[in-house]
Amino acid sequence: MTKPGKPFKITSDEMLRNPEYASMYLAECMADDDTDLFKLALKNVADAQGGVAEIAQKSSLGRQNLYKILSAKTDPKMGTLKKILEAMGLELSISPRKTEVYG
């Protein structure tokens, strides 16, 4: 008989606590060009890393304010987004766009 695996939520939370996985997850969500999806992904990472209250404390943002920022009703300012990412152990960066090379 096989041993049951861990529930998906536990596995995904473990992965999102790792900055490498969290950054890949957020980058993929950002690539979809959907602000609401990206904010949901930010909330998922926050939940995995101890919850919104902990990220709010680390980022010096109020808990209620952070909940509003992560809701679908607001668009965070760049400075606010930077604070949230830094509290998660991440940073915002810019890189050259990948282009196709024809031989």
Sequence and secondary structure as in RCSB ss.txt:
>XXXX:A:sequence
MTKPGKPFKITSDEMLRNPEYASMYLAECMADDDTDLFKLALKNVADAQGGVAEIAQKSSLGRQNLYKILSAKTD
PKMGTLKKILEAMGLELSISPRKTEVYG
>XXXX:A:secstr
       HHHHHHHHHTSHHHHHHHHHHHHHTT HHHHHHHHHHHHHHTT HHHHHHHHT  HHHHHHHHSTT  
  HHHHHHHHHHTT              
